[in-house]
């Protein structure tokens, strides 16, 4: 090879290296900009006192300024009470039976645990049970059974009545059941079904409208949904609204300042730390600062201007945590 050819090849290689370095630098800058943009999402996270024990697939609800965690894999009968003011936990009277993938709602000073799965001999058995907890007496009592036994459902409260939607029934298939419990009369009534039957969804209530958000088809987190459907108690009808930006299931939701904040979730590739909030007034979604700990099977409750996001699995499937993180928009 002649000297001229060697010099030409060296120049070409040098130019190629410069182009490669330039490309890599460009990608690095873009990555830094994306990371900066992501980290600068609105909202602030702080760590609160962790649960006394690790769990996942829990039910969480706020009642009289306290946050209650019940059910889940782990000690599924143990009821834990968290006080955001003192940042302390204490154990209360145990749920009458161990449950996971159950739900919790507060009405008129009582906590209600509705549906879920009873883990019997390593099998998942959907239940129709309703248990009422009185925090003053620290006692439970069983109430009228839900018409449709199901687990991985969602609940919301409108006019002091509990709306139970979706879930997985006894045939291991999704149900669109929409059944409403009136604690004052201890009776259930069937309402127009959820248009898109699904499980591992979340629900939020703003005014007299319930929003059924996300979830999955027939228990498979490889079939996650972005679906957001609104039930209007005034018209007794459902309609489709702006979809959840990130398709996910095993999520938690809490309502604060008229918006529904949705966090966490799982998919085959891993767990989610995304926090996306829906504004019913504008039918739009906004992305907020991500959760410090990505997880699914978690619970969330709003107290005193903060949302406490508790427990959940950091890996898809059966993983556990005692994490308690507080979000301030």
Beta strands, then each sheet from edge to edge (+ up, - down):
strand 1: 44-47
strand 2: 59-63
strand 3: 66-70
strand 4: 79-83
strand 5: 88-92
strand 6: 103-107
strand 7: 110-114
strand 8: 117-120
strand 9: 123-126
strand 10: 130-134
strand 11: 139-142
strand 12: 154-158
strand 13: 161-165
strand 14: 178-182
strand 15: 187-190
strand 16: 202-206
strand 17: 209-213
strand 18: 216-217
strand 19: 220-224
strand 20: 228-232
strand 21: 237-240
strand 22: 252-256
strand 23: 259-263
strand 24: 266-267
strand 25: 270-271
strand 26: 275-279
strand 27: 284-288
strand 28: 299-303
strand 29: 306-310
strand 30: 324-328
sheet 1: 1+ 30- 29+ 28-
sheet 2: 2+ 3- 4+ 5-
sheet 3: 6+ 7- 10+ 11-
sheet 4: 8+ 9-
sheet 5: 12+ 13- 14+ 15-
sheet 6: 16+ 17- 20+ 21-
sheet 7: 18+ 19-
sheet 8: 22+ 23- 26+ 27-
sheet 9: 24+ 25-
end
